[in-house]
Amino acid sequence: MPDDVEAVAERVFTALADPSRRAVLAALAAHGPATVTELADRLPITRQAVAKHLALLTDTGLVAAGPPEGRRVRYGLRSAPMQVAQQFLASLARDWDGRLQALQDHLTREAEDR
């Protein structure tokens, strides 16, 4: 797996580790693009906390700022980093599936030999 895929996946998992950031992402997924103020009104965290979390989510690439509307900026979801993380997990799952199948085959042969 290329290093950049692993790096993107690591940043996504780090971002998702925080429940407030997950709540911000869930609000954007449920309601579409929103300003910091709109998100703060929907979530049990302060406007300053929303801004801090949006900055990290933007750095991770999970969120992007839209064009300014006067002094307001709407933030929306970006799926590309999440897709990279999903591919990373799928790769790990395939590795585990192969190992688990090999173990099952071994145990079946052992049971048949008895």
C-alpha positions in Angstrom: 0.0 0.0 0.0 1.5 3.4 -1.0 2.7 5.6 1.9 0.5 8.5 0.9 -2.6 6.2 1.2 -1.5 5.2 4.7 -0.8 8.8 5.6 -4.3 10.0 4.4 -5.9 7.1 6.3 -4.0 8.0 9.4 -5.1 11.6 9.2 -8.8 10.5 8.7 -8.7 8.1 11.6 -7.1 10.8 13.8 -9.8 13.2 12.9 -12.6 10.7 13.5 -11.2 9.8 16.9 -12.7 12.9 18.4 -16.5 12.7 19.1 -17.0 16.5 18.5 -15.4 16.2 15.0 -17.6 13.2 14.3 -20.6 15.3 15.3 -19.5 18.1 13.0 -19.2 15.6 10.1 -22.6 14.1 11.0 -24.3 17.5 11.0 -22.8 18.4 7.6 -23.9 15.0 6.2 -27.4 15.4 7.6 -28.0 19.1 6.7 -25.5 19.9 4.0 -23.0 22.8 3.9 -23.1 25.1 6.9 -21.4 28.1 8.5 -19.5 27.9 11.8 -22.5 29.6 13.5 -25.1 27.2 12.0 -23.0 24.2 13.2 -22.6 25.7 16.7 -26.4 26.2 16.8 -26.9 22.5 16.0 -24.2 21.0 18.3 -23.5 21.1 22.0 -20.2 22.9 21.5 -19.2 26.5 21.2 -18.6 28.4 18.0 -14.9 28.6 18.8 -14.8 24.8 19.3 -16.6 24.3 16.0 -14.1 26.6 14.2 -11.2 24.7 15.7 -12.6 21.3 14.7 -13.4 22.6 11.2 -9.8 23.8 10.8 -8.5 20.3 11.5 -11.2 18.6 9.3 -10.2 21.0 6.5 -6.5 20.2 7.0 -7.4 16.5 6.8 -9.4 17.2 3.6 -12.7 15.8 5.0 -14.2 19.3 4.8 -13.8 22.1 2.4 -14.6 25.8 2.7 -16.9 27.1 0.0 -16.6 30.5 -1.6 -17.2 33.4 0.8 -20.7 34.7 0.9 -19.9 38.2 2.2 -18.4 37.5 5.6 -19.8 34.0 5.8 -18.2 30.8 4.7 -20.0 27.5 4.3 -18.2 24.3 4.9 -19.1 21.1 3.1 -18.0 17.5 3.1 -15.4 16.0 0.8 -15.6 12.3 0.3 -12.1 11.6 -1.2 -10.2 11.2 2.1 -12.9 9.0 3.6 -12.8 6.8 0.5 -9.0 6.4 0.9 -9.6 5.4 4.5 -12.3 2.9 3.4 -9.9 1.4 0.9 -7.2 1.1 3.6 -9.7 -0.8 5.9 -10.8 -3.0 3.0 -7.2 -3.9 2.3 -6.7 -4.9 6.0 -10.0 -6.8 5.9 -8.9 -8.8 2.9 -5.7 -9.7 4.6 -7.6 -10.9 7.7 -10.1 -12.8 5.6 -7.3 -14.7 4.0 -5.7 -15.6 7.3 -9.0 -16.5 8.9 -9.9 -18.7 5.9 -6.5 -20.4 6.2 -7.1 -21.0 9.9 -10.6 -22.4 9.2 -9.2 -24.7 6.5 -6.5 -25.9 8.9 -9.0 -26.6 11.7 -11.3 -28.4 9.3 -8.4 -30.7 8.1 -7.4 -31.4 11.7 -11.0 -32.3 12.6 -11.2 -34.6 9.6 -7.9 -36.3 10.4 -9.2 -37.3 13.9 
